[in-house]
Amino acid sequence: MATIGKNWNPEIKALEKSLIEAIENSNPKNKEAGEVGTYALLRKNSGTTFHGQVVSGSQLKWATASGIAETGMPQPVIEGQWKLMGFAQDSGASTPEDGTAVWLRVE
Protein backbone atom coordinates (compact mmCIF):
# COMPACT_ATOMS: atom_id res chain seq x y z
CA MET A 1 0.00 0.00 0.00
CA ALA A 2 1.34 3.41 -0.95
CA THR A 3 1.98 5.93 1.78
CA ILE A 4 1.54 9.65 1.49
CA GLY A 5 4.77 11.57 1.17
CA LYS A 6 8.16 10.83 -0.30
CA ASN A 7 7.60 7.07 -0.42
CA TRP A 8 4.74 7.18 -2.92
CA ASN A 9 4.71 4.60 -5.63
CA PRO A 10 6.44 6.03 -8.77
CA GLU A 11 3.36 5.20 -10.87
CA ILE A 12 1.17 7.25 -8.56
CA LYS A 13 3.63 10.15 -8.71
CA ALA A 14 3.61 9.98 -12.54
CA LEU A 15 -0.20 9.94 -12.57
CA GLU A 16 -0.33 12.90 -10.19
CA LYS A 17 2.11 14.84 -12.39
CA SER A 18 0.13 14.14 -15.56
CA LEU A 19 -3.14 15.16 -13.89
CA ILE A 20 -1.63 18.44 -12.67
CA GLU A 21 -0.29 19.15 -16.18
CA ALA A 22 -3.70 18.41 -17.71
CA ILE A 23 -5.41 20.79 -15.30
CA GLU A 24 -2.86 23.53 -15.94
CA ASN A 25 -3.11 23.08 -19.71
CA SER A 26 -6.92 23.29 -19.60
CA ASN A 27 -6.85 26.57 -17.70
CA PRO A 28 -7.88 29.41 -20.07
CA LYS A 29 -5.43 31.83 -18.44
CA ASN A 30 -2.60 29.68 -19.83
CA LYS A 31 -3.87 29.96 -23.41
CA GLU A 32 -3.57 32.52 -26.18
CA ALA A 33 -6.69 33.98 -27.78
CA GLY A 34 -8.05 31.61 -30.40
CA GLU A 35 -6.47 28.41 -29.06
CA VAL A 36 -8.52 25.23 -28.59
CA GLY A 37 -10.53 25.51 -25.38
CA THR A 38 -10.84 29.31 -25.46
CA TYR A 39 -13.96 31.41 -25.87
CA ALA A 40 -14.32 34.38 -28.21
CA LEU A 41 -16.85 37.00 -29.17
CA LEU A 42 -17.21 36.44 -32.91
CA ARG A 43 -19.58 37.43 -35.70
CA LYS A 44 -20.87 35.03 -38.34
CA ASN A 45 -21.67 36.97 -41.48
CA SER A 46 -24.32 34.81 -43.08
CA GLY A 47 -26.82 32.20 -42.11
CA THR A 48 -28.61 31.72 -38.82
CA THR A 49 -26.74 29.42 -36.42
CA PHE A 50 -28.10 27.73 -33.30
CA HIS A 51 -26.38 26.81 -30.03
CA GLY A 52 -24.23 23.72 -30.28
CA GLN A 53 -23.55 24.04 -34.01
CA VAL A 54 -19.90 23.92 -35.10
CA VAL A 55 -18.54 26.01 -37.97
CA SER A 56 -15.17 26.73 -39.51
CA GLY A 57 -13.29 29.77 -38.25
CA SER A 58 -13.15 31.00 -41.84
CA GLN A 59 -16.87 31.86 -41.51
CA LEU A 60 -16.25 34.07 -38.45
CA LYS A 61 -14.73 37.46 -37.64
CA TRP A 62 -13.53 38.93 -34.35
CA ALA A 63 -16.23 41.35 -33.16
CA THR A 64 -17.42 43.69 -30.47
CA ALA A 65 -20.69 43.19 -28.60
CA SER A 66 -22.27 45.71 -30.96
CA GLY A 67 -21.30 43.54 -33.93
CA ILE A 68 -18.46 45.66 -35.27
CA ALA A 69 -16.01 43.29 -36.94
CA GLU A 70 -12.25 43.56 -36.44
CA THR A 71 -10.85 46.02 -38.96
CA GLY A 72 -7.19 45.90 -37.95
CA MET A 73 -4.55 45.46 -40.61
CA PRO A 74 -3.96 42.70 -41.41
CA GLN A 75 -7.27 41.02 -40.62
CA PRO A 76 -6.56 38.29 -38.04
CA VAL A 77 -7.30 34.81 -39.38
CA ILE A 78 -9.62 32.68 -37.28
CA GLU A 79 -8.54 29.07 -37.58
CA GLY A 80 -10.08 25.80 -36.46
CA GLN A 81 -13.62 24.75 -35.63
CA TRP A 82 -15.83 26.82 -33.32
CA LYS A 83 -18.95 25.77 -31.39
CA LEU A 84 -21.68 28.36 -30.88
CA MET A 85 -22.61 28.88 -27.24
CA GLY A 86 -25.72 30.95 -27.98
CA PHE A 87 -27.70 32.04 -31.03
CA ALA A 88 -26.44 33.96 -34.05
CA GLN A 89 -29.05 35.34 -36.44
CA ASP A 90 -28.11 35.99 -40.05
CA SER A 91 -26.42 39.38 -39.77
CA GLY A 92 -26.88 39.96 -43.49
CA ALA A 93 -30.64 40.08 -42.98
CA SER A 94 -30.59 42.04 -39.73
CA THR A 95 -28.19 44.15 -37.71
CA PRO A 96 -24.54 43.09 -37.19
CA GLU A 97 -24.97 42.50 -33.47
CA ASP A 98 -27.54 39.80 -34.23
CA GLY A 99 -24.78 37.69 -35.80
CA THR A 100 -22.43 38.20 -32.84
CA ALA A 101 -22.20 35.59 -30.09
CA VAL A 102 -19.83 33.69 -27.82
CA TRP A 103 -18.02 30.80 -29.47
CA LEU A 104 -15.83 28.00 -28.07
CA ARG A 105 -12.90 26.70 -30.14
CA VAL A 106 -13.20 22.92 -30.24
CA GLU A 107 -10.58 21.94 -32.87
Secondary structure, DSSP 8 states (H G I E B T S, - for coil): ---SSTT--HHHHHHHHHHHHHHHHH-GGGS-TTSTT-EEEEEE-SS-B-TT-EEEGGGEEEB-TT--B---SS-----SEEEESS-B--TTSS-GGGGEEEEEE--
